[in-house]
């Protein structure tokens, strides 16, 4: 759905027989909420907007849904189907000429191709362009938490794990996804930002050095909190119950919003994050004590070697 066109959404809502609509937006799209809510109200719907933070399709506003007939979740594809939730991915186009900038960085004639949900609709055009340059793209089918063809998430890189490929082209913004792909696949990863027009080969070395330092800082912690998210698509209690057996110092903690202040107030000397994997990697500098991934906790407890380091994914 496009910014200035809610007509298709309105028709689908009417076909569902919905009268009361809840709207949910990730942080980057919240400024669109007033315009879309007004358009739906003008079409005859009762509308409630969820104002809580939203970090992905794993973070559905189910509390708000209780007051309505359907929740419209913008910006993401579903990680789990829900009968009363409509997912409205936000499509972002870009000029295919920007792909030319990636050509000098590609060493192989056969590459893996992945992107985020905002750009998956452009994959056929990307394949056509690269094929014209003599490059064959291997694009994984969608499935599980990544239902779109070639789609990766910050917590799932399964689409990048294609057989017979040792070079992957990631198209999207930021470096977390391509660094995660590099760790998950051990392949050479080229990252193209189609909006900024920048290209670079991505290395996971800097992240690994930071994570090694965090693990070492956690040694000697006498009180360890294992965080379990209560959000619909992040809850991994089974994993937490397995991890708690590795240390007599560990206690399970359930949380919805994980913030530095809350971790400080709880008073543990180290935390293990089984919620959104990006929390430990992206936000460590904000947290008062070490926050480890499940795999890093296994290293700390001697259950995994450093050479077997793996990035955390939700599968």
PyMOL commands that set and color helices and strands:
alter all, ss='L'
color gray80, all
select helices_A, chain A and resi 7-16+27-42+62-65+96-103+117-132+158-160+176-185+205-218+237-246+260-266+278-282+284-286+294-300+306-308
alter helices_A, ss='H'
color red, helices_A
select strands_A, chain A and resi 20-24+46-49+70-74+85-88+110-115+136-138+167-171+188-193+198-202+224-229+250-255+270-273+290-293
alter strands_A, ss='S'
color yellow, strands_A
deselect
rebuild
show_as cartoon
